[in-house]
Amino acid sequence: MEFKTNRRSVLVAAALVLGTLWIYWPVQYCEFLNFDDPVYVTQNPIVRAGWSARGICWAFQTSYASNWHPLTWLSHMLDCEFYGLAARGHHLTNVFLHLANTLLLLAFLRRATGAFWPSALVAALFAWHPLHVESVAWVSERKDVLSTCFGLLALLAYGFYVERPGARRYLLALLAFGLSLLAKPMLVTLPGLLLLLDYWPLGRSAPGAGPPAEGRGGGRLRRWRRLVWEKAPFFGLSLVSCVVTFLAQKRGGAVASLIHIPLGERVANAATAYAAYLWQTFWPLELAVFYPHPVHPAGAKVLASLLVLLAVSAGVFLGRRPWLIMGWLWFLGALAPVIGLVQVGDHARADRYTYLPLVGLFIGIVWTATGFAAARPAWRKPLWGLAACVGVLLGLETRVQLAHWKNSETLFRRALAVTGRNYLAHNNLGNVLDLSGRHEDAKRHYEATLRIRPDFAGTHYNLANVLTREGDFDAALQHYRAALALQPNYADAHHNLGVLLARRGRVDEALEHYQAALRSNPAFADAHNSRGNLLFQQGRLDEAAAAYRAALQTRPDFLDARLNLALTLQQAGPADEAAQQYAEAVRRHPESPRAHSDWGILLARRGRLPEAEHHLAEVVRLDPQSANARYNLGNVLLEQGKTGAAAAQYAEALRLNPGDAQARQKLERLTSAAAPAEPRLPEPP
């Protein structure tokens, strides 16, 4: 059926857009989260650098974050190019992609079914359902909305191909599918979805569809064989994506072994997860960012879930409604890769996994209600009223759910409120509290995490950091070592343990841990810098300089590493390169007092006093409470003969630090030199 743009279509599309914008507009005030956002954006130096040839190459070569999704990395880089680290822009990109997905779904269903209003209702449910908040409001889930965007384009292109078969349209659908997999491998089931669409609404498996076949039974089998063979390139792409994804996740340690989670528990959890997704479709309350995997799923709950799934399946197939069969199989099949039989991560399920699978349920529900209303004209107005109420309630609940995503603290407090034994929520809430200076509260949440999951390496690391700040070094050492026993390649734990050992004078052990951190993460700039510091203290200046250069290669804006390199070069030579590094530090960090101070002191030593005065005056401007800055500026002023200005700086340095003997001595010398000599009385005769 030809798709014609008319006034009704434009008005409905506008209503969908405006309604979705109203629901999701508060997302622009949400912050980055401390869950995955640092990996994907805020602490990823390559992504933060924006669009670059180096970044593009990295995106296609890396399996960082235990996944291979180059288009997602490129999308984040593009956001950083335009918005920097302003979270508002990153969030709004997700919203606009969600809007695009809504309109693409409407266009596809309208074209494939010829039914406008049911298509519009499905699109509205997709746009406004609370289960989709996680995919839209979480910057790290850019991969979800981006992958679905290309997946829906693939469905739309496939619809064009079915209407008028041709290589160009087929390749367009295949290309869009490939791009979807490059954003996230969630849609590896799309070839199966295409076969479901062939069954309904496209009707390509029905008698008389496609080339004629011999015999009724043989004809049906031949039609299905032809349709499956037609999807062979799609299945090939899915297979490649599955292999690449499994290897990337296995390499990153994200795939749980059968020892950690036995197969029986996985099957039990899969059944309860399907039932939970089904329940939350109709009752989307008490949603959380993380649902812990149950240690031993309750037998009664598993049995009830299986009975529900079997009952629904029986009802769907006995009812023989093609849209119900297609929608139910869409829901079950689209969720299959993430239902937990191949367990990735520690979660039992995730709201984000429902982003596209729920479309199948929506189709089944809406087309069933439409058929009911068509057979009973008296029910049409009440059903439309019910549909309007459901849309409003879903939109309001989505706004409520969105409020929990305002920041990390609200998100994880909500998770603790609606789930039990949520060790990840305790850990991440502890991180928020620790960062905001509420260290005792953070410590309590870390300890709560370890009571639930003593084998959670990240919490051992976090608690060790708190204990280090408290000065309880022995306990900190124990928790760092516990983290490394659980996760031997934990680069951050190796680094921080090295820092603690260096403080305690155990230099050789510290160097070993820095090396271990760099073996796990060769681009770990902090580890390069810390290693350089130890080498500098040992007088191994060339090796220290090489370590600082390695840090700067990864993070060119790493101020400490650049100033450390400049100091090393200043001592080891060449002096000109040291000056260049100081100048570069000031250029990159014009508001850094330390950069101006170090550069100014070197200029003073080289006799470039006016330039030194300028930079040391900048230090005083940036840090007016620094007694050292005042003293250094006073020295430069004195060398230029500006005794009055120098005395003023020494006096201010003494006011800030009354125990500064050098400033006192110089001020007294200047004051006595400037004081007029007392008149001498004439000697008596």
C-alpha positions as CSV (number, residue, x, y, z in Angstrom):
1,M,0.0,0.0,0.0
2,E,1.4,3.4,-0.9
3,F,2.2,5.7,2.0
4,K,0.7,9.1,1.5
5,T,1.5,12.1,3.6
6,N,-1.7,13.8,4.6
7,R,-3.0,16.2,7.2
8,R,-3.9,13.4,9.6
9,S,-0.4,11.9,9.4
10,V,1.3,15.2,10.0
11,L,-0.9,16.0,13.0
12,V,-0.4,12.6,14.6
13,A,3.3,12.8,14.0
14,A,3.4,16.3,15.5
15,A,1.5,15.0,18.6
16,L,3.9,12.2,19.0
17,V,6.9,14.5,18.8
18,L,5.4,17.2,21.1
19,G,4.3,14.6,23.7
20,T,7.6,12.9,23.7
21,L,9.5,16.2,24.0
22,W,7.3,17.2,26.9
23,I,7.9,13.9,28.7
24,Y,11.7,13.8,28.1
25,W,12.5,17.5,28.2
26,P,13.7,17.4,31.9
27,V,16.4,15.0,30.8
28,Q,18.5,18.1,29.8
29,Y,19.0,18.8,33.5
30,C,20.3,15.3,34.2
31,E,23.9,14.8,34.9
32,F,26.4,12.2,33.7
33,L,26.3,9.1,35.9
34,N,29.1,7.3,37.7
35,F,27.9,4.1,36.1
36,D,29.5,3.5,32.6
37,D,29.4,7.2,31.6
38,P,33.1,7.6,32.7
39,V,34.0,4.7,30.5
40,Y,32.0,5.9,27.5
41,V,32.5,9.7,27.8
42,T,33.7,11.6,30.8
43,Q,36.9,9.8,31.6
44,N,37.6,8.5,28.1
45,P,40.4,10.7,26.7
46,I,39.9,9.6,23.1
47,V,36.2,10.2,23.1
48,R,36.6,13.5,24.9
49,A,39.1,14.7,22.2
50,G,36.1,14.7,19.8
51,W,36.2,13.8,16.1
52,S,39.6,12.9,14.8
53,A,41.3,10.5,12.5
54,R,43.0,8.8,15.5
55,G,39.6,8.5,17.2
56,I,38.0,6.9,14.2
57,C,40.7,4.3,13.8
58,W,40.5,3.6,17.6
59,A,36.7,3.1,17.4
60,F,37.0,0.4,14.7
61,Q,39.9,-1.4,16.4
62,T,39.1,-1.4,20.1
63,S,37.0,-3.8,22.2
64,Y,37.2,-1.3,25.1
65,A,34.3,-1.7,27.5
66,S,34.0,-5.3,26.5
67,N,32.2,-4.5,23.2
68,W,32.9,-3.8,19.6
69,H,30.5,-1.0,18.6
70,P,32.4,1.6,16.5
71,L,29.4,3.7,15.5
72,T,28.5,4.2,19.2
73,W,32.1,5.5,19.9
74,L,31.9,7.8,16.9
75,S,28.5,9.1,18.0
76,H,30.0,10.0,21.5
77,M,33.0,11.6,19.9
78,L,30.7,13.7,17.7
79,D,28.8,14.9,20.8
80,C,32.0,15.8,22.5
81,E,33.0,17.8,19.4
82,F,29.8,19.9,19.6
83,Y,29.0,19.9,23.3
84,G,32.3,19.1,25.1
85,L,31.4,17.6,28.5
86,A,28.1,19.5,28.9
87,A,25.8,16.6,29.8
88,R,22.7,18.5,28.4
89,G,23.8,18.0,24.7
90,H,24.6,14.3,25.1
91,H,21.2,13.7,26.7
92,L,19.3,15.6,24.1
93,T,21.0,13.6,21.3
94,N,19.5,10.5,22.9
95,V,16.0,12.2,23.0
96,F,16.2,13.2,19.4
97,L,17.2,9.6,18.4
98,H,14.3,8.3,20.4
99,L,12.0,10.7,18.5
100,A,13.4,9.5,15.2
101,N,12.8,5.9,16.3
102,T,9.2,6.7,17.1
103,L,8.6,8.2,13.7
104,L,10.4,5.5,11.9
105,L,8.3,2.9,13.7
106,L,5.1,4.7,12.8
107,A,6.2,4.9,9.1
108,F,7.2,1.3,9.0
109,L,4.0,-0.1,10.6
110,R,1.8,2.3,8.5
111,R,3.4,1.1,5.3
112,A,3.5,-2.6,6.2
113,T,0.0,-2.9,7.6
114,G,-1.9,-0.1,6.0
115,A,-3.6,0.6,9.3
116,F,-2.8,4.1,10.4
117,W,-4.4,4.4,13.9
118,P,-3.1,1.1,15.3
119,S,0.3,2.0,14.0
120,A,0.1,5.4,15.7
121,L,-0.9,3.7,19.0
122,V,2.0,1.3,18.9
123,A,4.3,4.3,18.2
124,A,2.9,6.2,21.2
125,L,3.3,3.2,23.5
126,F,6.9,2.9,22.3
127,A,7.6,6.6,22.8
128,W,6.1,7.0,26.2
129,H,6.5,3.7,28.0
130,P,8.5,4.0,31.3
131,L,10.6,0.9,30.6
132,H,12.3,2.9,27.8
133,V,13.6,5.7,30.2
134,E,16.8,3.8,30.8
135,S,17.6,3.7,27.1
136,V,16.9,7.4,26.6
137,A,18.0,9.0,29.8
138,W,21.3,7.2,30.1
139,V,24.1,8.7,28.0
140,S,25.9,5.3,27.9
141,E,22.9,3.7,26.3
142,R,23.4,5.8,23.2
143,K,24.1,2.4,21.6
144,D,20.6,1.3,22.2
145,V,18.8,4.2,20.6
146,L,21.3,4.4,17.8
147,S,21.2,0.7,17.0
148,T,17.4,0.7,17.0
149,C,17.4,3.7,14.6
150,F,19.4,1.8,12.0
151,G,17.4,-1.4,12.7
152,L,14.1,0.4,12.0
153,L,15.6,1.9,8.9
154,A,16.5,-1.7,7.9
155,L,12.8,-2.7,8.5
156,L,11.6,0.2,6.4
157,A,14.0,-0.6,3.6
158,Y,12.9,-4.2,3.7
159,G,9.3,-3.1,3.4
160,F,10.2,-1.2,0.2
161,Y,12.1,-4.2,-1.1
162,V,9.0,-6.5,-0.5
163,E,6.8,-4.0,-2.4
164,R,9.2,-3.8,-5.3
165,P,12.0,-6.4,-5.1
166,G,15.4,-5.3,-6.4
167,A,19.1,-5.5,-5.5
168,R,19.3,-1.8,-4.6
169,R,16.5,-2.0,-2.0
170,Y,17.8,-5.3,-0.6
171,L,21.3,-4.0,-0.2
172,L,19.9,-0.8,1.5
173,A,18.2,-3.0,4.1
174,L,21.3,-5.1,4.5
175,L,23.5,-2.0,4.9
176,A,21.1,-0.5,7.5
177,F,21.2,-3.8,9.4
178,G,25.0,-3.8,9.3
179,L,25.1,-0.3,10.7
180,S,22.7,-1.3,13.5
181,L,25.1,-4.1,14.5
182,L,28.0,-1.6,14.4
183,A,26.2,0.5,17.0
184,K,25.1,-2.5,19.3
185,P,24.8,-6.2,18.6
186,M,21.3,-6.3,20.2
187,L,19.6,-6.7,16.8
188,V,21.3,-9.9,15.8
189,T,17.8,-11.4,15.8
190,L,16.6,-9.0,13.1
191,P,16.7,-11.8,10.4
192,G,14.2,-13.7,12.5
193,L,12.1,-10.6,12.9
194,L,12.0,-10.2,9.1
195,L,10.7,-13.8,8.8
196,L,8.0,-13.0,11.3
197,L,7.1,-9.9,9.2
198,D,6.9,-12.2,6.2
199,Y,4.3,-14.2,8.1
200,W,2.4,-11.0,9.2
201,P,1.7,-8.3,8.1
202,L,3.5,-8.8,4.8
203,G,1.9,-12.2,4.1
204,R,4.7,-13.5,2.1
205,S,4.3,-17.0,3.5
206,A,0.7,-17.3,2.6
207,P,-0.5,-19.5,-0.3
208,G,-0.2,-17.6,-3.6
209,A,2.6,-15.4,-2.3
210,G,5.8,-15.5,-4.3
211,P,6.5,-18.1,-7.0
212,P,3.9,-20.8,-7.4
213,A,4.6,-24.1,-5.6
214,E,3.5,-27.6,-6.1
215,G,1.1,-29.0,-3.6
216,R,-0.3,-27.3,-0.5
217,G,2.1,-28.8,2.0
218,G,5.1,-28.7,-0.2
219,G,4.3,-25.2,-1.4
220,R,4.3,-23.9,2.2
221,L,7.6,-25.5,2.9
222,R,9.1,-24.2,-0.3
223,R,7.9,-20.7,0.4
224,W,9.6,-20.8,3.9
225,R,12.8,-22.2,2.4
226,R,12.8,-19.4,-0.1
227,L,12.2,-16.8,2.5
228,V,14.9,-18.2,4.8
229,W,17.4,-18.4,2.0
230,E,16.6,-14.8,1.0
231,K,17.8,-13.8,4.5
232,A,21.1,-15.7,4.3
233,P,23.2,-12.5,4.1
234,F,21.4,-11.1,7.1
235,F,22.0,-14.3,9.1
236,G,25.6,-14.2,8.0
237,L,26.0,-10.7,9.4
238,S,24.3,-11.8,12.7
239,L,26.7,-14.7,13.0
240,V,29.8,-12.5,12.5
241,S,28.5,-10.0,15.0
242,C,27.7,-12.7,17.6
243,V,31.3,-14.1,17.3
244,V,32.9,-10.7,17.5
245,T,30.8,-9.6,20.4
246,F,31.4,-12.8,22.4
247,L,35.1,-12.6,21.9
248,A,35.2,-8.9,22.9
249,Q,33.1,-9.6,26.0
250,K,35.1,-12.7,26.9
251,R,38.4,-10.7,26.5
252,G,37.0,-8.0,28.7
253,G,35.9,-10.5,31.4
254,A,32.2,-9.6,31.1
255,V,31.1,-13.2,30.2
256,A,30.3,-15.1,33.4
257,S,31.5,-18.7,33.5
258,L,29.2,-21.7,34.2
259,I,31.1,-22.1,37.5
260,H,30.0,-18.6,38.6
261,I,26.4,-19.0,37.4
262,P,25.4,-22.6,36.7
263,L,23.3,-23.4,33.6
264,G,20.3,-24.3,35.8
265,E,20.3,-20.9,37.5
266,R,20.6,-19.2,34.1
267,V,17.5,-21.0,32.8
268,A,15.6,-20.3,35.9
269,N,16.6,-16.6,35.8
270,A,15.6,-16.4,32.1
271,A,12.1,-17.7,32.8
272,T,11.7,-15.1,35.7
273,A,13.2,-12.4,33.6
274,Y,10.7,-13.0,30.7
275,A,7.8,-13.0,33.2
276,A,9.2,-9.8,34.9
277,Y,9.4,-8.0,31.5
278,L,5.9,-9.1,30.7
279,W,4.6,-7.9,34.1
280,Q,6.4,-4.5,33.9
281,T,5.0,-3.9,30.4
282,F,1.6,-3.6,32.1
283,W,2.7,-2.4,35.5
284,P,5.9,-0.4,35.0
285,L,6.6,0.6,38.6
286,E,9.6,0.0,40.9
287,L,12.1,0.1,38.0
288,A,15.8,0.1,38.8
289,V,19.0,0.7,36.9
290,F,20.4,-2.7,38.2
291,Y,18.6,-5.9,39.2
292,P,21.0,-8.2,41.0
293,H,21.2,-11.8,39.7
294,P,19.6,-14.0,42.3
295,V,22.0,-16.4,44.0
296,H,19.4,-19.2,44.1
297,P,16.1,-18.3,42.3
298,A,13.1,-19.3,44.3
299,G,11.5,-22.4,43.0
300,A,7.9,-21.2,43.4
301,K,8.7,-18.0,41.5
302,V,10.4,-19.9,38.7
303,L,7.5,-22.3,38.4
304,A,5.0,-19.5,38.4
305,S,6.9,-17.7,35.7
306,L,7.1,-20.8,33.5
307,L,3.4,-21.4,33.9
308,V,2.6,-17.8,32.9
309,L,4.8,-18.0,29.8
310,L,3.3,-21.4,28.8
311,A,-0.3,-20.1,29.4
312,V,0.3,-16.9,27.3
313,S,2.0,-18.9,24.6
314,A,-0.9,-21.4,24.5
315,G,-3.5,-18.7,24.3
316,V,-1.6,-16.9,21.5
317,F,-1.2,-20.0,19.3
318,L,-4.7,-21.4,20.0
319,G,-6.2,-18.0,19.2
320,R,-4.6,-18.2,15.7
321,R,-4.5,-14.4,15.4
322,P,-1.4,-13.8,13.2
323,W,-0.6,-10.4,14.8
324,L,-0.6,-12.0,18.2
325,I,1.6,-14.9,17.1
326,M,4.0,-12.5,15.4
327,G,4.0,-10.0,18.3
328,W,4.6,-12.7,20.9
329,L,7.4,-14.3,19.0
330,W,8.9,-10.9,18.3
331,F,9.0,-10.2,22.1
332,L,10.4,-13.7,22.9
333,G,12.9,-13.7,20.1
334,A,14.2,-10.1,20.3
335,L,15.0,-10.7,24.0
336,A,16.7,-14.1,23.5
337,P,20.3,-12.7,23.1
338,V,20.1,-10.9,26.4
339,I,17.9,-13.2,28.5
340,G,20.9,-14.5,30.4
341,L,21.6,-17.9,28.9
342,V,24.9,-16.5,27.9
343,Q,25.4,-14.4,31.0
344,V,27.1,-11.0,30.5
345,G,27.6,-9.0,33.6
346,D,26.0,-9.6,37.0
347,H,22.4,-8.3,36.4
348,A,19.4,-10.5,36.2
349,R,17.7,-8.3,33.6
350,A,17.8,-4.7,32.4
351,D,15.0,-2.3,31.4
352,R,17.1,-1.2,28.4
353,Y,16.8,-4.7,26.9
354,T,13.1,-4.1,26.3
355,Y,13.6,-1.1,23.9
356,L,12.8,-2.9,20.7
357,P,11.3,-6.2,22.0
358,L,8.3,-4.5,23.6
359,V,7.2,-3.4,20.1
360,G,6.0,-7.0,19.5
361,L,3.8,-6.9,22.6
362,F,2.5,-3.5,21.6
363,I,1.5,-4.8,18.2
364,G,-0.3,-7.8,19.6
365,I,-2.2,-5.7,22.2
366,V,-3.2,-2.9,19.8
367,W,-4.2,-5.0,16.9
368,T,-6.2,-7.3,19.2
369,A,-8.0,-4.3,20.7
370,T,-8.6,-2.9,17.2
371,G,-10.2,-6.2,16.1
372,F,-12.3,-6.3,19.2
373,A,-13.5,-2.7,18.6
374,A,-14.2,-3.5,14.9
375,A,-16.5,-6.4,15.8
376,R,-18.3,-4.3,18.5
377,P,-18.9,-0.7,17.3
378,A,-20.4,0.3,20.6
379,W,-17.0,-0.3,22.3
380,R,-15.0,2.0,20.0
381,K,-15.4,5.2,22.0
382,P,-14.7,3.6,25.4
383,L,-11.7,1.9,24.0
384,W,-10.4,5.2,22.5
385,G,-10.9,6.8,25.9
386,L,-9.1,4.0,27.5
387,A,-6.2,4.3,25.1
388,A,-6.0,8.0,25.8
389,C,-5.9,7.4,29.6
390,V,-3.2,4.8,29.2
391,G,-1.1,7.1,27.1
392,V,-1.5,9.9,29.7
393,L,-0.7,7.6,32.6
394,L,2.3,6.1,30.8
395,G,3.6,9.6,30.0
396,L,3.2,10.8,33.6
397,E,4.9,7.7,35.0
398,T,7.7,8.1,32.6
399,R,8.2,11.6,33.9
400,V,8.3,10.2,37.4
401,Q,10.8,7.6,36.4
402,L,12.9,10.1,34.6
403,A,13.3,12.1,37.8
404,H,15.2,9.2,39.4
405,W,17.8,9.6,36.6
406,K,18.7,13.2,37.6
407,N,22.1,12.1,39.0
408,S,23.9,9.1,40.4
409,E,22.7,9.7,44.0
410,T,19.0,9.8,43.1
411,L,19.4,6.8,40.8
412,F,21.1,4.5,43.2
413,R,19.0,5.5,46.2
414,R,16.0,4.6,44.1
415,A,17.6,1.2,43.2
416,L,18.1,0.5,46.9
417,A,14.5,1.5,47.6
418,V,13.0,-0.9,45.1
419,T,15.4,-3.9,45.1
420,G,17.0,-6.1,47.7
421,R,20.6,-7.0,48.3
422,N,21.7,-4.6,45.6
423,Y,25.4,-4.6,46.0
424,L,26.1,-2.5,42.9
425,A,23.7,0.3,44.1
426,H,25.5,0.3,47.5
427,N,28.9,0.5,45.8
428,N,28.0,3.3,43.3
429,L,26.1,5.3,45.9
430,G,29.2,5.0,48.1
431,N,31.3,6.4,45.2
432,V,28.9,9.4,45.0
433,L,29.1,10.0,48.7
434,D,32.9,9.6,48.8
435,L,33.3,12.1,46.0
436,S,31.2,14.7,47.8
437,G,33.2,14.4,51.0
438,R,30.7,12.2,52.9
439,H,33.4,9.6,53.6
440,E,31.9,7.9,56.6
441,D,28.6,7.4,54.7
442,A,30.5,6.1,51.7
443,K,32.4,3.6,53.9
444,R,29.1,2.3,55.3
445,H,27.8,1.6,51.8
446,Y,31.0,-0.1,50.8
447,E,30.9,-2.3,53.8
448,A,27.2,-3.1,53.0
449,T,28.3,-4.1,49.5
450,L,31.0,-6.5,50.8
451,R,28.5,-8.1,53.2
452,I,26.4,-9.0,50.2
453,R,29.2,-9.7,47.7
454,P,32.6,-10.3,49.5
455,D,34.1,-11.1,46.0
456,F,33.3,-7.7,44.5
457,A,36.7,-6.4,43.5
458,G,35.6,-2.9,42.8
459,T,34.3,-2.3,46.3
460,H,37.5,-3.6,47.9
461,Y,39.3,-1.0,45.8
462,N,36.9,1.8,46.7
463,L,37.1,1.0,50.4
464,A,40.9,0.8,50.3
465,N,40.9,4.4,48.8
466,V,38.8,5.6,51.8
467,L,41.0,3.9,54.3
468,T,44.1,5.4,52.7
469,R,42.7,8.9,53.1
470,E,41.9,8.0,56.8
471,G,45.5,6.9,57.3
472,D,44.6,3.3,58.0
473,F,47.3,2.0,55.6
474,D,47.4,-1.6,56.8
475,A,43.7,-2.1,56.2
476,A,44.0,-0.3,52.9
477,L,46.8,-2.6,51.8
478,Q,44.6,-5.7,52.7
479,H,41.7,-4.4,50.6
480,Y,43.9,-3.5,47.6
481,R,45.4,-7.0,47.7
482,A,41.9,-8.5,48.0
483,A,40.8,-6.6,44.9
484,L,43.9,-7.9,43.0
485,A,43.4,-11.4,44.2
486,L,39.9,-11.3,42.7
487,Q,40.9,-9.4,39.6
488,P,44.6,-9.7,38.9
489,N,44.5,-7.3,35.9
490,Y,42.8,-4.5,37.9
491,A,45.0,-1.6,36.7
492,D,43.6,1.0,39.1
493,A,44.1,-1.2,42.1
494,H,47.7,-1.9,41.0
495,H,48.3,1.8,40.6
496,N,46.9,2.9,43.9
497,L,48.6,0.1,45.8
498,G,51.8,1.2,44.2
499,V,51.2,4.8,45.4
500,L,50.6,3.5,48.9
501,L,53.7,1.4,48.9
502,A,55.8,4.3,47.6
503,R,54.6,6.4,50.5
504,R,55.8,3.8,52.9
505,G,59.2,3.6,51.2
506,R,58.7,0.3,49.5
507,V,59.9,1.6,46.1
508,D,60.7,-1.6,44.4
509,E,57.3,-3.1,45.1
510,A,55.6,0.1,44.0
511,L,57.4,0.0,40.7
512,E,56.3,-3.6,40.2
513,H,52.7,-2.6,40.7
514,Y,53.0,0.4,38.3
515,Q,54.4,-2.0,35.7
516,A,51.5,-4.4,36.3
517,A,49.0,-1.5,35.9
518,L,50.7,-0.6,32.6
519,R,50.6,-4.2,31.4
520,S,46.9,-4.2,32.0
521,N,46.3,-0.8,30.5
522,P,49.3,0.6,28.5
523,A,47.5,3.9,28.1
524,F,47.1,4.5,31.9
525,A,48.5,8.0,32.1
526,D,48.4,8.2,35.9
527,A,50.5,5.0,36.2
528,H,53.1,6.4,33.7
529,N,53.3,9.6,35.8
530,S,53.6,7.8,39.1
531,R,56.3,5.5,37.8
532,G,58.1,8.6,36.5
533,N,58.0,10.2,39.9
534,L,59.7,7.2,41.5
535,L,62.3,7.0,38.8
536,F,63.0,10.7,39.3
537,Q,63.5,10.2,43.0
538,Q,66.0,7.5,42.2
539,G,67.9,9.8,39.9
540,R,67.0,7.8,36.8
541,L,66.1,11.0,34.9
542,D,66.1,9.6,31.3
543,E,63.7,6.8,32.3
544,A,61.6,9.3,34.2
545,A,61.4,11.6,31.2
546,A,60.3,8.7,29.0
547,A,57.5,7.8,31.5
548,Y,56.2,11.4,31.6
549,R,56.3,11.5,27.8
550,A,54.2,8.2,27.7
551,A,51.7,9.8,30.0
552,L,51.4,12.9,27.8
553,Q,51.0,10.8,24.7
554,T,47.8,9.4,26.2
555,R,46.7,12.6,27.9
556,P,48.2,15.7,26.3
557,D,46.4,17.9,28.9
558,F,47.9,16.0,31.9
559,L,49.3,19.1,33.8
560,D,51.3,17.2,36.5
561,A,53.0,15.0,33.9
562,R,54.0,18.0,31.8
563,L,55.4,20.0,34.7
564,N,57.2,16.9,36.0
565,L,58.7,16.4,32.5
566,A,59.8,20.0,32.4
567,L,61.4,19.7,35.9
568,T,63.2,16.5,34.8
569,L,64.5,18.1,31.6
570,Q,65.5,21.2,33.6
571,Q,67.8,18.9,35.6
572,A,68.9,16.5,32.9
573,G,68.7,18.8,29.9
574,P,68.2,20.1,27.3
575,A,67.1,23.3,29.1
576,D,65.4,24.7,26.0
577,E,63.0,21.7,25.9
578,A,62.2,22.2,29.6
579,A,61.3,25.8,28.8
580,Q,59.1,24.6,25.9
581,Q,57.3,22.2,28.3
582,Y,56.7,25.0,30.8
583,A,55.4,27.3,28.1
584,E,53.1,24.5,26.8
585,A,51.8,23.9,30.3
586,V,50.8,27.6,30.7
587,R,49.3,27.6,27.2
588,R,47.1,24.6,27.9
589,H,46.3,25.6,31.5
590,P,46.3,29.4,31.7
591,E,44.4,29.3,35.1
592,S,46.9,27.0,36.8
593,P,48.9,28.7,39.5
594,R,51.5,25.9,39.5
595,A,52.2,26.2,35.8
596,H,52.7,30.0,36.0
597,S,54.8,29.6,39.2
598,D,57.2,26.9,37.8
599,W,57.6,28.8,34.5
600,G,58.1,32.1,36.2
601,I,60.8,30.7,38.5
602,L,62.7,29.2,35.5
603,L,62.5,32.5,33.7
604,A,63.9,34.3,36.7
605,R,66.8,31.9,36.9
606,R,67.5,32.5,33.2
607,G,67.5,36.3,33.8
608,R,64.3,37.0,31.9
609,L,62.9,39.1,34.8
610,P,60.1,41.0,33.2
611,E,58.6,37.8,31.9
612,A,59.1,36.1,35.2
613,E,57.4,39.0,37.0
614,H,54.4,38.6,34.7
615,H,53.9,34.9,35.4
616,L,54.5,35.2,39.2
617,A,52.0,38.1,39.3
618,E,49.6,35.7,37.6
619,V,50.2,33.2,40.4
620,V,49.3,35.9,43.0
621,R,46.2,36.8,41.0
622,L,45.1,33.2,40.8
623,D,46.0,32.3,44.3
624,P,46.1,35.5,46.4
625,Q,46.4,33.5,49.7
626,S,49.7,31.8,48.7
627,A,52.6,33.2,50.9
628,N,55.1,31.4,48.6
629,A,53.8,33.2,45.6
630,R,54.1,36.5,47.3
631,Y,57.7,35.8,48.4
632,N,58.7,34.6,44.9
633,L,57.2,37.7,43.3
634,G,59.0,39.9,45.8
635,N,62.3,38.3,44.9
636,V,61.8,39.1,41.2
637,L,60.7,42.7,41.9
638,L,63.8,43.1,44.2
639,E,66.2,41.9,41.5
640,Q,64.7,44.6,39.2
641,G,65.2,47.3,41.8
642,K,61.5,47.7,42.6
643,T,62.1,47.8,46.3
644,G,58.8,49.3,47.3
645,A,56.8,46.8,45.4
646,A,59.0,44.0,46.7
647,A,58.6,45.1,50.3
648,A,54.8,45.1,49.9
649,Q,54.9,41.5,48.7
650,Y,57.2,40.4,51.5
651,A,54.9,42.1,54.0
652,E,51.9,40.3,52.5
653,A,53.8,37.0,52.6
654,L,54.5,37.6,56.3
655,R,50.9,38.4,57.0
656,L,49.8,35.1,55.4
657,N,52.7,33.1,57.0
658,P,54.1,34.9,60.1
659,G,56.7,32.1,60.5
660,D,58.4,32.8,57.1
661,A,61.9,33.8,58.4
662,Q,63.3,34.6,54.9
663,A,60.5,37.0,54.1
664,R,60.9,38.7,57.5
665,Q,64.7,39.0,57.0
666,K,64.3,40.6,53.5
667,L,61.6,42.9,54.6
668,E,63.6,44.1,57.6
669,R,66.6,44.7,55.4
670,L,64.5,46.7,52.9
671,T,62.9,48.6,55.7
672,S,66.1,49.5,57.4
673,A,67.8,50.5,54.2
674,A,64.9,52.8,53.3
675,A,64.7,54.4,56.8
676,P,66.4,57.9,57.1
677,A,69.4,58.1,59.4
678,E,68.8,59.7,62.8
679,P,70.5,63.2,63.3
680,R,73.6,63.0,65.4
681,L,73.8,65.5,68.3
682,P,77.0,67.6,68.5
683,E,79.6,66.4,70.9
684,P,80.0,68.6,74.1
685,P,83.1,70.7,74.2
